[in-house]
Amino acid sequence: MPKLADIVRYSAFGRSLNALVLAVRNTPTHAGANGEPVLDLAFIDPSRESAIEKQQIGYQPRVYIEHDVVHVSQEFSAEFKKDKGITTPAQIIAQRGQGEWDVTAADELLQKSLAQLTEARAQIVLLEAQVAADSHKAAEQADAEAEFPEPEVEVEPAD
């Protein structure tokens, strides 16, 4: 479950963006299939801004805030639909609000990055151990050669 300041994937208007969680509310009627909460999200969406705005000196993208964004798995119960008189898909969309959130894309990317970091750290540890072993072996060999230098043998060329 997302917490305050987590990053989730917000999808609306045919686009998906990363969004920052500003608030988490548990609303039973609007909860996701596994009890996922309703979120308030902040995000930057350059596609919503005009080209004129983007070309101005000192341009800073706008921060958009969407309130009460439901989870992608959210569905209203038959009882809720009956109580509210919801019968058409348009009424369902109006009750759900703008867009929906999901953590799968962000979580998968995070898990993949963490796995890559863990693997890289393990490789570094192995390389450090190998370097230490090689340097220890080289030091022992240098000490052995210093104590018992190999005699130089001159080889006479064959006639």
N, CA and C atoms as an extended XYZ file, in Angstrom:
477
Properties=species:S:1:pos:R:3:atomname:S:1:resname:S:1:resid:I:1 pbc="F F F"
N         0.837       -1.187        0.000 N   MET     1
C         0.000        0.000        0.000 CA  MET     1
C         0.882        1.251        0.000 C   MET     1
N         0.536        2.210       -0.811 N   PRO     2
C         1.341        3.433       -0.845 CA  PRO     2
C         1.187        4.259        0.431 C   PRO     2
N         2.254        4.982        0.730 N   LYS     3
C         2.266        5.874        1.884 CA  LYS     3
C         2.499        7.293        1.385 C   LYS     3
N         2.384        8.235        2.284 N   LEU     4
C         2.656        9.625        1.975 CA  LEU     4
C         4.048        9.753        1.367 C   LEU     4
N         4.163       10.478        0.276 N   ALA     5
C         5.412       10.765       -0.446 CA  ALA     5
C         5.926        9.594       -1.282 C   ALA     5
N         5.173        8.503       -1.413 N   ASP     6
C         5.554        7.425       -2.327 CA  ASP     6
C         5.280        7.863       -3.762 C   ASP     6
N         5.911        7.189       -4.700 N   ILE     7
C         5.681        7.435       -6.117 CA  ILE     7
C         4.786        6.319       -6.655 C   ILE     7
N         3.713        6.704       -7.360 N   VAL     8
C         2.821        5.738       -8.000 CA  VAL     8
C         2.665        6.133       -9.465 C   VAL     8
N         2.051        5.272      -10.236 N   ARG     9
C         1.787        5.540      -11.650 CA  ARG     9
C         0.352        6.032      -11.761 C   ARG     9
N         0.183        7.248      -12.302 N   TYR    10
C        -1.139        7.853      -12.489 CA  TYR    10
C        -1.469        7.802      -13.973 C   TYR    10
N        -2.639        7.274      -14.316 N   SER    11
C        -3.058        7.173      -15.711 CA  SER    11
C        -4.361        7.930      -15.908 C   SER    11
N        -4.349        8.822      -16.896 N   ALA    12
C        -5.550        9.585      -17.254 CA  ALA    12
C        -5.359       10.149      -18.652 C   ALA    12
N        -6.434       10.317      -19.359 N   PHE    13
C        -6.413       10.938      -20.694 CA  PHE    13
C        -5.485       10.211      -21.668 C   PHE    13
N        -5.342        8.893      -21.497 N   GLY    14
C        -4.515        8.109      -22.394 CA  GLY    14
C        -3.028        8.210      -22.126 C   GLY    14
N        -2.645        8.843      -21.026 N   ARG    15
C        -1.227        8.973      -20.676 CA  ARG    15
C        -1.000        8.403      -19.285 C   ARG    15
N         0.230        7.996      -19.020 N   SER    16
C         0.613        7.539      -17.683 CA  SER    16
C         1.826        8.335      -17.234 C   SER    16
N         1.783        8.783      -15.980 N   LEU    17
C         2.848        9.613      -15.423 CA  LEU    17
C         3.192        9.130      -14.030 C   LEU    17
N         4.395        9.428      -13.575 N   ASN    18
C         4.728        9.200      -12.175 CA  ASN    18
C         4.100       10.320      -11.362 C   ASN    18
N         3.578        9.971      -10.204 N   ALA    19
C         2.925       10.966       -9.350 CA  ALA    19
C         3.346       10.758       -7.904 C   ALA    19
N         3.334       11.836       -7.160 N   LEU    20
C         3.704       11.839       -5.750 CA  LEU    20
C         2.439       11.768       -4.905 C   LEU    20
N         2.415       10.863       -3.932 N   VAL    21
C         1.247       10.703       -3.063 CA  VAL    21
C         1.248       11.821       -2.017 C   VAL    21
N         0.169       12.609       -2.009 N   LEU    22
C         0.012       13.695       -1.037 CA  LEU    22
C        -0.884       13.301        0.128 C   LEU    22
N        -1.837       12.415       -0.130 N   ALA    23
C        -2.761       11.984        0.930 CA  ALA    23
C        -3.273       10.586        0.610 C   ALA    23
N        -3.542        9.831        1.667 N   VAL    24
C        -4.071        8.464        1.547 CA  VAL    24
C        -5.338        8.396        2.382 C   VAL    24
N        -6.451        7.982        1.750 N   ARG    25
C        -7.722        7.849        2.479 CA  ARG    25
C        -8.340        6.491        2.186 C   ARG    25
N        -8.798        5.856        3.224 N   ASN    26
C        -9.504        4.588        3.061 CA  ASN    26
C       -10.991        4.882        2.968 C   ASN    26
N       -11.521        4.706        1.783 N   THR    27
C       -12.936        4.922        1.514 CA  THR    27
C       -13.504        3.601        1.031 C   THR    27
N       -14.282        2.899        1.859 N   PRO    28
C       -14.744        1.549        1.497 CA  PRO    28
C       -15.453        1.467        0.136 C   PRO    28
N       -16.246        2.445       -0.196 N   THR    29
C       -16.989        2.374       -1.458 CA  THR    29
C       -16.096        2.557       -2.676 C   THR    29
N       -14.981        3.240       -2.517 N   HIS    30
C       -14.090        3.510       -3.635 CA  HIS    30
C       -12.764        2.749       -3.527 C   HIS    30
N       -12.678        1.781       -2.636 N   ALA    31
C       -11.443        1.010       -2.452 CA  ALA    31
C       -11.222        0.076       -3.636 C   ALA    31
N        -9.942       -0.272       -3.853 N   GLY    32
C        -9.604       -1.209       -4.914 CA  GLY    32
C        -9.990       -2.630       -4.540 C   GLY    32
N        -9.717       -3.561       -5.422 N   ALA    33
C       -10.093       -4.961       -5.212 CA  ALA    33
C        -9.475       -5.547       -3.940 C   ALA    33
N        -8.272       -5.100       -3.581 N   ASN    34
C        -7.604       -5.594       -2.375 CA  ASN    34
C        -7.595       -4.541       -1.266 C   ASN    34
N        -8.559       -3.643       -1.297 N   GLY    35
C        -8.662       -2.615       -0.268 CA  GLY    35
C        -7.734       -1.434       -0.487 C   GLY    35
N        -7.235       -1.235       -1.715 N   GLU    36
C        -6.340       -0.117       -1.996 CA  GLU    36
C        -7.072        1.205       -1.742 C   GLU    36
N        -6.383        2.160       -1.142 N   PRO    37
C        -7.028        3.417       -0.763 CA  PRO    37
C        -7.213        4.380       -1.937 C   PRO    37
N        -7.917        5.457       -1.660 N   VAL    38
C        -8.072        6.577       -2.584 CA  VAL    38
C        -6.922        7.538       -2.279 C   VAL    38
N        -6.297        8.096       -3.327 N   LEU    39
C        -5.117        8.941       -3.144 CA  LEU    39
C        -5.316       10.346       -3.702 C   LEU    39
N        -4.645       11.298       -3.086 N   ASP    40
C        -4.467       12.625       -3.672 CA  ASP    40
C        -3.057       12.618       -4.240 C   ASP    40
N        -2.916       13.017       -5.512 N   LEU    41
C        -1.639       12.917       -6.205 CA  LEU    41
C        -1.193       14.261       -6.772 C   LEU    41
N         0.108       14.485       -6.782 N   ALA    42
C         0.710       15.651       -7.430 CA  ALA    42
C         1.610       15.142       -8.550 C   ALA    42
N         1.558       15.818       -9.707 N   PHE    43
C         2.368       15.390      -10.840 CA  PHE    43
C         2.590       16.560      -11.788 C   PHE    43
N         3.555       16.387      -12.668 N   ILE    44
C         3.834       17.355      -13.725 CA  ILE    44
C         3.428       16.708      -15.030 C   ILE    44
N         2.631       17.422      -15.828 N   ASP    45
C         2.168       16.891      -17.105 CA  ASP    45
C         2.391       17.935      -18.194 C   ASP    45
N         3.574       17.932      -18.824 N   PRO    46
C         3.866       18.935      -19.850 CA  PRO    46
C         2.889       18.913      -21.022 C   PRO    46
N         2.233       17.783      -21.262 N   SER    47
C         1.283       17.698      -22.374 CA  SER    47
C         0.048       18.561      -22.145 C   SER    47
N        -0.235       18.933      -20.901 N   ARG    48
C        -1.385       19.781      -20.601 CA  ARG    48
C        -1.071       21.264      -20.803 C   ARG    48
N         0.196       21.604      -20.968 N   GLU    49
C         0.592       23.004      -21.079 CA  GLU    49
C         0.778       23.387      -22.535 C   GLU    49
N         0.566       24.674      -22.829 N   SER    50
C         0.675       25.144      -24.206 CA  SER    50
C         2.141       25.321      -24.606 C   SER    50
N         2.369       25.327      -25.908 N   ALA    51
C         3.717       25.526      -26.425 CA  ALA    51
C         4.226       26.915      -26.066 C   ALA    51
N         3.340       27.890      -26.001 N   ILE    52
C         3.743       29.262      -25.657 CA  ILE    52
C         4.315       29.294      -24.246 C   ILE    52
N         3.658       28.612      -23.318 N   GLU    53
C         4.157       28.564      -21.933 CA  GLU    53
C         5.550       27.953      -21.875 C   GLU    53
N         5.750       26.880      -22.621 N   LYS    54
C         7.012       26.147      -22.572 CA  LYS    54
C         8.175       26.949      -23.157 C   LYS    54
N         7.877       27.921      -24.033 N   GLN    55
C         8.938       28.688      -24.679 CA  GLN    55
C         9.291       29.966      -23.925 C   GLN    55
N         8.588       30.269      -22.873 N   GLN    56
C         8.865       31.487      -22.123 CA  GLN    56
C        10.163       31.348      -21.335 C   GLN    56
N        10.854       32.472      -21.187 N   ILE    57
C        12.080       32.487      -20.394 CA  ILE    57
C        11.703       32.229      -18.939 C   ILE    57
N        12.452       31.377      -18.284 N   GLY    58
C        12.176       31.054      -16.888 CA  GLY    58
C        11.016       30.094      -16.707 C   GLY    58
N        10.665       29.379      -17.764 N   TYR    59
C         9.549       28.424      -17.702 CA  TYR    59
C         9.772       27.375      -16.617 C   TYR    59
N         8.772       27.179      -15.825 N   GLN    60
C         8.747       26.101      -14.827 CA  GLN    60
C         7.454       25.332      -15.055 C   GLN    60
N         7.530       24.007      -15.167 N   PRO    61
C         6.291       23.251      -15.396 CA  PRO    61
C         5.321       23.397      -14.229 C   PRO    61
N         4.046       23.335      -14.554 N   ARG    62
C         3.011       23.415      -13.519 CA  ARG    62
C         2.901       22.095      -12.780 C   ARG    62
N         2.583       22.190      -11.521 N   VAL    63
C         2.304       21.000      -10.721 CA  VAL    63
C         0.793       20.860      -10.658 C   VAL    63
N         0.305       19.721      -11.100 N   TYR    64
C        -1.127       19.441      -11.070 CA  TYR    64
C        -1.432       18.552       -9.871 C   TYR    64
N        -2.590       18.742       -9.287 N   ILE    65
C        -3.021       17.920       -8.159 CA  ILE    65
C        -4.382       17.326       -8.494 C   ILE    65
N        -4.462       16.023       -8.357 N   GLU    66
C        -5.742       15.313       -8.532 CA  GLU    66
C        -6.130       14.734       -7.181 C   GLU    66
N        -7.363       14.979       -6.789 N   HIS    67
C        -7.881       14.484       -5.514 CA  HIS    67
C        -8.715       13.226       -5.742 C   HIS    67
N        -8.723       12.356       -4.760 N   ASP    68
C        -9.577       11.171       -4.748 CA  ASP    68
C        -9.409       10.295       -5.988 C   ASP    68
N        -8.177        9.941       -6.281 N   VAL    69
C        -7.880        9.065       -7.417 CA  VAL    69
C        -8.009        7.625       -6.946 C   VAL    69
N        -8.795        6.842       -7.672 N   VAL    70
C        -9.051        5.453       -7.284 CA  VAL    70
C        -7.995        4.526       -7.884 C   VAL    70
N        -7.869        3.338       -7.293 N   HIS    71
C        -6.962        2.315       -7.801 CA  HIS    71
C        -7.531        1.737       -9.083 C   HIS    71
N        -6.655        1.259       -9.947 N   VAL    72
C        -7.064        0.706      -11.233 CA  VAL    72
C        -8.046       -0.459      -11.078 C   VAL    72
N        -7.973       -1.190       -9.974 N   SER    73
C        -8.828       -2.361       -9.761 CA  SER    73
C       -10.183       -2.016       -9.131 C   SER    73
N       -10.453       -0.742       -8.871 N   GLN    74
C       -11.669       -0.343       -8.163 CA  GLN    74
C       -12.923       -0.626       -8.985 C   GLN    74
N       -13.898       -1.253       -8.347 N   GLU    75
C       -15.225       -1.466       -8.947 CA  GLU    75
C       -16.262       -1.268       -7.864 C   GLU    75
N       -17.371       -0.653       -8.236 N   PHE    76
C       -18.441       -0.437       -7.266 CA  PHE    76
C       -19.242       -1.723       -7.095 C   PHE    76
N       -19.689       -1.950       -5.873 N   SER    77
C       -20.520       -3.120       -5.604 CA  SER    77
C       -21.909       -2.902       -6.207 C   SER    77
N       -22.622       -3.991       -6.420 N   ALA    78
C       -23.981       -3.905       -6.964 CA  ALA    78
C       -24.878       -3.111       -6.010 C   ALA    78
N       -24.665       -3.281       -4.705 N   GLU    79
C       -25.451       -2.558       -3.702 CA  GLU    79
C       -25.202       -1.049       -3.797 C   GLU    79
N       -23.945       -0.643       -3.959 N   PHE    80
C       -23.610        0.779       -4.071 CA  PHE    80
C       -24.252        1.368       -5.318 C   PHE    80
N       -24.168        0.637       -6.442 N   LYS    81
C       -24.770        1.118       -7.691 CA  LYS    81
C       -26.278        1.288       -7.540 C   LYS    81
N       -26.901        0.336       -6.868 N   LYS    82
C       -28.348        0.403       -6.676 CA  LYS    82
C       -28.720        1.586       -5.779 C   LYS    82
N       -27.981        1.765       -4.662 N   ASP    83
C       -28.254        2.867       -3.736 CA  ASP    83
C       -28.098        4.228       -4.399 C   ASP    83
N       -27.109        4.371       -5.279 N   LYS    84
C       -26.830        5.651       -5.933 CA  LYS    84
C       -27.574        5.804       -7.252 C   LYS    84
N       -28.242        4.762       -7.698 N   GLY    85
C       -28.971        4.833       -8.968 CA  GLY    85
C       -28.046        4.842      -10.179 C   GLY    85
N       -26.907        4.188      -10.051 N   ILE    86
C       -25.932        4.156      -11.147 CA  ILE    86
C       -26.306        3.020      -12.098 C   ILE    86
N       -26.524        3.395      -13.365 N   THR    87
C       -26.926        2.378      -14.334 CA  THR    87
C       -26.084        2.400      -15.605 C   THR    87
N       -25.428        3.502      -15.895 N   THR    88
C       -24.682        3.610      -17.158 CA  THR    88
C       -23.172        3.702      -16.895 C   THR    88
N       -22.374        3.339      -17.913 N   PRO    89
C       -20.921        3.474      -17.778 CA  PRO    89
C       -20.483        4.922      -17.495 C   PRO    89
N       -21.185        5.890      -18.065 N   ALA    90
C       -20.846        7.300      -17.833 CA  ALA    90
C       -21.033        7.669      -16.365 C   ALA    90
N       -22.063        7.140      -15.735 N   GLN    91
C       -22.293        7.415      -14.308 CA  GLN    91
C       -21.210        6.768      -13.439 C   GLN    91
N       -20.770        5.586      -13.844 N   ILE    92
C       -19.688        4.916      -13.115 CA  ILE    92
C       -18.409        5.744      -13.214 C   ILE    92
N       -18.091        6.219      -14.423 N   ILE    93
C       -16.893        7.043      -14.628 CA  ILE    93
C       -16.982        8.319      -13.802 C   ILE    93
N       -18.161        8.934      -13.771 N   ALA    94
C       -18.334       10.163      -12.992 CA  ALA    94
C       -18.116        9.897      -11.502 C   ALA    94
N       -18.555        8.752      -11.001 N   GLN    95
C       -18.360        8.416       -9.589 CA  GLN    95
C       -16.898        8.087       -9.283 C   GLN    95
N       -16.205        7.471      -10.245 N   ARG    96
C       -14.797        7.100      -10.018 CA  ARG    96
C       -13.888        8.312      -10.048 C   ARG    96
N       -14.181        9.302      -10.860 N   GLY    97
C       -13.340       10.494      -10.948 CA  GLY    97
C       -12.311       10.381      -12.058 C   GLY    97
N       -11.413       11.391      -12.107 N   GLN    98
C       -10.415       11.473      -13.171 CA  GLN    98
C        -9.269       10.511      -12.920 C   GLN    98
N        -9.011        9.659      -13.864 N   GLY    99
C        -7.824        8.813      -13.815 CA  GLY    99
C        -7.868        7.729      -12.750 C   GLY    99
N        -6.752        7.001      -12.694 N   GLU   100
C        -6.596        5.923      -11.726 CA  GLU   100
C        -5.108        5.736      -11.460 C   GLU   100
N        -4.808        5.123      -10.323 N   TRP   101
C        -3.410        4.914       -9.964 CA  TRP   101
C        -3.095        3.430       -9.859 C   TRP   101
N        -1.812        3.131       -9.990 N   ASP   102
C        -1.323        1.759       -9.856 CA  ASP   102
C         0.147        1.839       -9.444 C   ASP   102
N         0.619        0.867       -8.727 N   VAL   103
C         2.015        0.873       -8.305 CA  VAL   103
C         2.856       -0.145       -9.053 C   VAL   103
N         2.254       -0.948       -9.899 N   THR   104
C         2.998       -2.046      -10.510 CA  THR   104
C         4.174       -1.556      -11.332 C   THR   104
N         3.987       -0.583      -12.189 N   ALA   105
C         5.083       -0.134      -13.046 CA  ALA   105
C         6.218        0.454      -12.210 C   ALA   105
N         5.878        1.314      -11.274 N   ALA   106
C         6.905        1.933      -10.431 CA  ALA   106
C         7.563        0.885       -9.537 C   ALA   106
N         6.779        0.001       -8.958 N   ASP   107
C         7.332       -1.032       -8.077 CA  ASP   107
C         8.230       -2.000       -8.834 C   ASP   107
N         7.800       -2.397      -10.037 N   GLU   108
C         8.614       -3.320      -10.824 CA  GLU   108
C         9.947       -2.682      -11.166 C   GLU   108
N         9.920       -1.416      -11.542 N   LEU   109
C        11.155       -0.717      -11.861 CA  LEU   109
C        12.038       -0.612      -10.621 C   LEU   109
N        11.448       -0.286       -9.492 N   LEU   110
C        12.207       -0.180       -8.250 CA  LEU   110
C        12.800       -1.528       -7.864 C   LEU   110
N        11.991       -2.593       -7.928 N   GLN   111
C        12.480       -3.931       -7.575 CA  GLN   111
C        13.610       -4.366       -8.510 C   GLN   111
N        13.461       -4.049       -9.805 N   LYS   112
C        14.503       -4.398      -10.772 CA  LYS   112
C        15.787       -3.633      -10.448 C   LYS   112
N        15.663       -2.351      -10.134 N   SER   113
C        16.838       -1.541       -9.790 CA  SER   113
C        17.504       -2.062       -8.525 C   SER   113
N        16.701       -2.399       -7.519 N   LEU   114
C        17.262       -2.933       -6.276 CA  LEU   114
C        17.973       -4.266       -6.514 C   LEU   114
N        17.393       -5.108       -7.358 N   ALA   115
C        18.019       -6.401       -7.670 CA  ALA   115
C        19.346       -6.182       -8.394 C   ALA   115
N        19.378       -5.216       -9.318 N   GLN   116
C        20.619       -4.920      -10.032 CA  GLN   116
C        21.673       -4.376       -9.078 C   GLN   116
N        21.266       -3.516       -8.145 N   LEU   117
C        22.213       -2.991       -7.158 CA  LEU   117
C        22.761       -4.100       -6.273 C   LEU   117
N        21.886       -4.990       -5.831 N   THR   118
C        22.316       -6.104       -4.985 CA  THR   118
C        23.307       -6.991       -5.729 C   THR   118
N        23.016       -7.268       -6.994 N   GLU   119
C        23.912       -8.096       -7.800 CA  GLU   119
C        25.254       -7.395       -8.003 C   GLU   119
N        25.221       -6.095       -8.272 N   ALA   120
C        26.459       -5.341       -8.462 CA  ALA   120
C        27.293       -5.325       -7.182 C   ALA   120
N        26.627       -5.159       -6.033 N   ARG   121
C        27.354       -5.183       -4.764 CA  ARG   121
C        28.001       -6.542       -4.523 C   ARG   121
N        27.278       -7.607       -4.838 N   ALA   122
C        27.828       -8.956       -4.663 CA  ALA   122
C        29.053       -9.152       -5.562 C   ALA   122
N        28.987       -8.651       -6.794 N   GLN   123
C        30.124       -8.764       -7.703 CA  GLN   123
C        31.315       -7.959       -7.190 C   GLN   123
N        31.049       -6.784       -6.638 N   ILE   124
C        32.119       -5.956       -6.077 CA  ILE   124
C        32.794       -6.670       -4.914 C   ILE   124
N        31.989       -7.273       -4.041 N   VAL   125
C        32.546       -8.004       -2.898 CA  VAL   125
C        33.414       -9.160       -3.388 C   VAL   125
N        32.941       -9.895       -4.384 N   LEU   126
C        33.727      -11.005       -4.932 CA  LEU   126
C        35.029      -10.508       -5.552 C   LEU   126
N        34.959       -9.409       -6.302 N   LEU   127
C        36.161       -8.858       -6.918 CA  LEU   127
C        37.151       -8.367       -5.861 C   LEU   127
N        36.628       -7.716       -4.816 N   GLU   128
C        37.506       -7.255       -3.739 CA  GLU   128
C        38.188       -8.433       -3.055 C   GLU   128
N        37.456       -9.514       -2.822 N   ALA   129
C        38.032      -10.707       -2.203 CA  ALA   129
C        39.088      -11.322       -3.115 C   ALA   129
N        38.809      -11.342       -4.410 N   GLN   130
C        39.763      -11.906       -5.368 CA  GLN   130
C        41.028      -11.050       -5.419 C   GLN   130
N        40.871       -9.728       -5.435 N   VAL   131
C        42.026       -8.834       -5.452 CA  VAL   131
C        42.844       -9.007       -4.175 C   VAL   131
N        42.172       -9.097       -3.035 N   ALA   132
C        42.875       -9.288       -1.761 CA  ALA   132
C        43.639      -10.608       -1.766 C   ALA   132
N        43.004      -11.665       -2.262 N   ALA   133
C        43.666      -12.972       -2.313 CA  ALA   133
C        44.862      -12.931       -3.260 C   ALA   133
N        44.691      -12.295       -4.422 N   ASP   134
C        45.788      -12.194       -5.383 CA  ASP   134
C        46.942      -11.374       -4.822 C   ASP   134
N        46.647      -10.273       -4.148 N   SER   135
C        47.724       -9.443       -3.596 CA  SER   135
C        48.421      -10.172       -2.451 C   SER   135
N        47.639      -10.921       -1.654 N   HIS   136
C        48.235      -11.710       -0.575 CA  HIS   136
C        49.162      -12.781       -1.154 C   HIS   136
N        48.702      -13.427       -2.202 N   LYS   137
C        49.493      -14.475       -2.863 CA  LYS   137
C        50.761      -13.871       -3.463 C   LYS   137
N        50.644      -12.705       -4.088 N   ALA   138
C        51.805      -12.040       -4.686 CA  ALA   138
C        52.792      -11.629       -3.604 C   ALA   138
N        52.293      -11.144       -2.454 N   ALA   139
C        53.169      -10.750       -1.350 CA  ALA   139
C        53.915      -11.964       -0.802 C   ALA   139
N        53.218      -13.086       -0.645 N   GLU   140
C        53.862      -14.311       -0.166 CA  GLU   140
C        54.932      -14.782       -1.140 C   GLU   140
N        54.626      -14.697       -2.414 N   GLN   141
C        55.573      -15.120       -3.442 CA  GLN   141
C        56.796      -14.199       -3.440 C   GLN   141
N        56.571      -12.902       -3.274 N   ALA   142
C        57.694      -11.953       -3.226 CA  ALA   142
C        58.564      -12.216       -1.999 C   ALA   142
N        57.928      -12.506       -0.853 N   ASP   143
C        58.676      -12.828        0.363 CA  ASP   143
C        59.498      -14.096        0.166 C   ASP   143
N        58.894      -15.105       -0.460 N   ALA   144
C        59.594      -16.372       -0.681 CA  ALA   144
C        60.790      -16.170       -1.601 C   ALA   144
N        60.619      -15.372       -2.620 N   GLU   145
C        61.716      -15.113       -3.559 CA  GLU   145
C        62.809      -14.313       -2.883 C   GLU   145
N        62.439      -13.413       -1.974 N   ALA   146
C        63.436      -12.600       -1.276 CA  ALA   146
C        64.262      -13.471       -0.328 C   ALA   146
N        63.640      -14.441        0.316 N   GLU   147
C        64.352      -15.319        1.244 CA  GLU   147
C        65.220      -16.329        0.512 C   GLU   147
N        64.691      -16.914       -0.515 N   PHE   148
C        65.403      -17.947       -1.274 CA  PHE   148
C        65.429      -17.572       -2.741 C   PHE   148
N        66.332      -16.709       -3.098 N   PRO   149
C        66.362      -16.326       -4.515 CA  PRO   149
C        66.767      -17.518       -5.371 C   PRO   149
N        66.148      -17.615       -6.493 N   GLU   150
C        66.478      -18.708       -7.405 CA  GLU   150
C        67.838      -18.412       -8.023 C   GLU   150
N        68.686      -19.426       -8.062 N   PRO   151
C        70.000      -19.185       -8.660 CA  PRO   151
C        69.871      -18.938      -10.156 C   PRO   151
N        70.702      -18.034      -10.583 N   GLU   152
C        70.675      -17.753      -12.022 CA  GLU   152
C        71.497      -18.805      -12.726 C   GLU   152
N        70.927      -19.408      -13.660 N   VAL   153
C        71.599      -20.461      -14.413 CA  VAL   153
C        71.864      -19.928      -15.801 C   VAL   153
N        73.121      -19.994      -16.152 N   GLU   154
C        73.451      -19.542      -17.501 CA  GLU   154
C        73.378      -20.733      -18.432 C   GLU   154
N        72.715      -20.537      -19.467 N   VAL   155
C        72.566      -21.605      -20.460 CA  VAL   155
C        73.480      -21.262      -21.619 C   VAL   155
N        74.337      -22.215      -21.947 N   GLU   156
C        75.256      -21.999      -23.042 CA  GLU   156
C        74.561      -22.351      -24.347 C   GLU   156
N        74.771      -21.519      -25.314 N   PRO   157
C        74.130      -21.799      -26.608 CA  PRO   157
C        74.686      -23.091      -27.229 C   PRO   157
N        73.833      -23.814      -27.835 N   ALA   158
C        74.255      -25.066      -28.465 CA  ALA   158
C        74.935      -24.734      -29.797 C   ALA   158
N        76.017      -25.517      -30.087 N   ASP   159
C        76.760      -25.276      -31.330 CA  ASP   159
C        76.066      -25.831      -32.501 C   ASP   159
